[in-house]
């Protein structure tokens, strides 16, 4: 057995490190030592603030969550580590897992995915977010030469923009209220605009700002019969939306997208989608999404600052002892 430390949300807005006893791995299991985790500025900060509606407590559980909402709860899903014990084909490999912030853990070998050569371990924490972006692009089904806008230059929106930047003949624009996000757009190789200056007459708008005003602006940017793909999750917030005026006359569409389901016509499994996300992370442009780093021991002090925005970040990387 191994003594590990884990980050728990003890109550809305506060957390602490706790000692966990990790058993020795059994047949078909691996012992992983964490190198890095990532903090999702979207869902994870809502969990930290206790803003998961009770009606969503079941559907919002992370795959290896301990405890229950609103807390105490051990939550997280962006973990990269090295296999210290396990089958020969995995021993010593760097792997990604949908596991919370914890120094060591044991999982079935089927629950870890090897990180490909050419993907740095710290960048691989983006895997879960890029997987969400892959699903959004599958749901959006862009066409050759489409005029596409991504509203919201956060972690998910920027990942979507990074994928679409390579789409053949597409005109891609990232829209965000923060002028500093232009540097991210430049690094990704897409256009940038503030909301009031965004280009209109778009075939497709992917909304990821988690702000109702962003969704309203997304509808305004569409051409007739255009589509908004809604990626934002609002937690317990009400979302006012004006569906009068020209919403019907212009035959606009709003469709939801989230990582929990794959279109049946895609013919892909969750494991295949996750491996695709890891392959995409070979692209050095994704480094632009990693905007800060802290040590694991700092996490109880860092998480409140990420949640209230006083520590601005897209993806904040948490480094563990012995990480690279």
Beta strands, then each sheet from edge to edge (+ up, - down):
strand 1: 2-11
strand 2: 14-22
strand 3: 29-40
strand 4: 66-67
strand 5: 73-74
strand 6: 79-85
strand 7: 94-97
strand 8: 104-108
strand 9: 113-114
strand 10: 147-151
strand 11: 171-175
strand 12: 191-193
strand 13: 202-207
strand 14: 222-230
strand 15: 253-256
strand 16: 290-295
strand 17: 315-319
sheet 1: 1+ 2-
sheet 2: 8+ 3- 6+ 7- 9+
sheet 3: 8+ 3- 17+ 16+
sheet 4: 4+ 5-
sheet 5: 12+ 11+ 10+ 13+ 14+ 15+
end
